[in-house]
C-alpha cells in the first residue's frame, strides 16, 4: 500500500504560506495530538525557520494526554512554546493569546518604547483536519471559516482579526509533496488528515490500525471490539453480514477507523 496525497491546492497553499510568512511575527503550528510527530510537516518547518512558533497540540480530548505531555516538552525552546488543548474548549483563546504575546514581546516592547501601538501578525499552519479552522473560529469568537471533520475543507488563505492587536492568517492544511515515510503516511490516514478514498484497500488499512494500536492500547481495543482483534471477528460480532452470509469487511473497516477518529475506542496517541 503506497500512500501519497498532494492535491494542487496544497502546492498553491505552500507558496502562499511562504509569501505571507514575511508579513508575520509568529507561527501557530497546529498538531493533531493523536499523531503529533507525524503532524510536523518538514516543508512547513523549513519555511518557518527563524520565526517564533507556538505549537498547538490540538484534539487532546481524543488523545493519550500522558503521552502527549511527554512529546510536547521537546517543543519548548527559546523561541518556541506549546499549548495542549481541544480547540473548542472554554479558555483556549485566552491561553493562546497570552502565549502569542509572550513570544512576540520584543516587538511589542520596542514599539511601546517609541509610543507606537503594534499589531502582532500570526500565521496558522498544520496538516489537513488538524482543527485549524475550528481553532481560528474560537479565537475570533465566532464562525469566520468553514469547518468539517474531513481533510481539505479550507482551500484559501484569509486574514482575520482576533482583537485590537492580533491578526491571523488562516491557511489550508498542507502535507508533504512526497510522503516517503509510509509509517507517517499511515498515521495521517488513521487520523483523517489524508482522504480514505486514495487507498485501494481500506480493509488492509484498518488491519494496520488494529496492529499498531494494539501495541500500547490493547485493553481499549478489546473493550470496544472484543478479544479477537481481526476484521472477520469484529464483522461477526457487529453483524455486518452481506447476502449469502458473506462478511462485510469493507463496512467493518470503515467502522473501526470511524470509532478511532471519533474517540469511541478511547484516548489513543499513535506516535
Residue pairs with C-beta under 8 A, 6 or more apart in sequence:
1 182
1 199
1 200
1 201
1 204
1 205
1 208
2 182
3 179
3 182
3 185
3 186
3 189
3 194
3 198
3 199
4 178
4 179
4 185
4 198
5 175
5 179
5 194
5 195
5 198
6 175
6 176
6 177
6 178
7 152
9 152
9 155
9 172
10 172
10 173
10 174
10 175
11 177
13 155
13 157
13 171
13 172
13 173
13 174
14 43
14 44
14 47
14 174
16 157
16 171
17 44
17 47
17 123
17 125
17 157
17 171
17 174
18 47
20 123
20 157
20 169
20 171
21 27
21 47
21 48
21 51
21 123
23 121
23 169
24 51
24 121
24 122
24 123
24 169
25 51
25 52
25 104
25 107
25 120
25 121
25 122
26 51
26 52
26 53
26 54
26 100
26 103
26 104
26 120
26 121
26 122
26 123
27 48
27 51
27 52
27 53
27 54
27 122
27 123
27 125
28 53
28 54
28 56
28 96
28 100
28 122
28 123
28 124
28 125
28 135
28 168
29 40
29 44
29 48
29 53
29 54
29 55
29 56
29 125
29 126
30 39
30 56
30 58
30 87
30 124
30 125
30 126
30 130
30 131
30 132
30 135
31 39
31 40
31 55
31 56
31 57
31 58
31 126
31 130
32 38
32 39
32 58
32 59
32 126
32 127
32 129
32 130
32 131
32 191
32 193
33 57
33 58
33 59
33 60
33 62
33 63
33 68
33 84
33 269
34 59
34 62
34 63
34 190
34 191
34 268
34 269
34 270
35 187
35 188
35 190
35 191
35 193
35 269
35 270
35 271
36 57
36 68
36 71
36 72
36 269
36 271
37 71
37 271
38 184
38 187
38 188
38 191
38 270
38 271
39 126
39 127
39 130
39 188
39 193
41 125
41 126
41 127
41 174
41 175
41 176
42 176
43 174
43 176
43 177
44 125
44 126
44 174
48 125
51 79
52 79
52 80
52 103
52 104
53 79
53 80
53 81
53 103
54 80
54 81
54 82
54 83
54 96
54 99
54 100
54 103
54 122
55 72
55 75
55 80
55 81
55 82
55 83
56 82
56 83
56 85
56 87
56 96
56 126
56 135
57 63
57 68
57 71
57 72
57 82
57 83
57 84
57 85
58 85
58 86
58 87
58 130
58 131
58 135
59 86
59 87
59 130
59 131
60 68
60 84
60 85
60 86
61 86
61 89
61 263
61 267
62 261
62 262
62 263
62 267
62 268
63 267
63 268
63 269
64 216
64 217
64 267
64 268
64 269
65 84
65 267
67 269
67 271
68 84
68 269
69 84
71 269
71 271
72 82
72 84
75 81
75 82
76 82
79 103
80 103
81 99
81 102
81 103
83 92
83 95
83 96
83 99
85 92
85 95
86 92
87 131
87 134
87 135
87 138
88 134
88 138
92 135
92 138
92 139
93 138
93 139
93 141
93 162
96 135
96 139
97 139
97 162
97 163
97 166
100 120
100 122
100 166
101 108
101 120
101 166
104 120
107 118
107 120
108 118
108 120
111 117
111 118
112 118
117 165
118 165
119 165
119 166
119 167
120 165
120 166
120 167
121 166
121 167
121 168
121 169
122 166
122 167
122 168
122 169
123 168
123 169
123 171
124 132
124 135
124 136
124 168
124 169
124 170
124 171
125 132
125 171
125 174
126 132
126 173
126 174
127 173
127 174
127 175
127 188
127 193
128 151
128 152
128 172
128 173
128 174
128 175
128 193
128 194
129 149
129 150
129 151
129 153
129 173
129 191
129 192
129 193
130 173
130 193
132 154
132 170
132 171
132 173
133 145
133 146
133 147
133 153
133 154
133 170
134 147
136 144
136 145
136 160
136 168
136 170
137 143
137 144
137 145
137 147
139 162
139 168
140 160
140 161
140 162
140 168
141 162
144 158
144 160
144 170
145 154
145 158
145 160
145 170
146 153
146 154
147 153
149 192
149 261
150 192
150 195
151 173
151 192
151 193
151 194
151 195
152 172
152 173
152 195
154 170
154 171
154 172
154 173
155 172
156 172
157 169
157 170
157 171
157 172
158 169
158 170
159 167
159 168
159 169
159 170
160 167
160 168
160 169
160 170
161 167
161 168
162 168
173 193
175 188
175 193
175 194
179 185
179 188
185 194
186 205
186 208
186 209
186 212
187 270
187 271
188 194
189 196
189 199
189 205
190 205
190 209
190 212
190 257
190 260
190 261
190 270
191 261
191 270
192 261
196 202
196 205
196 254
196 257
199 205
202 250
202 253
202 254
202 257
203 231
203 249
203 250
203 252
203 253
205 253
205 257
206 231
206 252
206 253
206 254
206 256
206 257
207 230
207 231
207 253
209 256
209 257
209 260
210 221
210 229
210 230
210 231
210 256
212 270
213 220
213 221
213 260
213 265
213 268
213 270
214 221
214 229
216 268
217 265
217 266
217 268
220 265
220 266
220 268
221 229
221 265
222 229
223 265
223 266
224 259
224 264
224 265
224 266
225 233
225 234
225 237
225 256
226 233
226 234
226 237
228 234
231 247
231 249
231 252
231 253
231 256
232 247
232 249
234 252
234 255
234 256
235 241
235 247
235 248
235 249
235 251
235 252
236 247
238 252
238 255
240 247
240 248
240 249
240 251
240 252
240 255
241 247
241 248
242 248
258 264
259 265
260 268
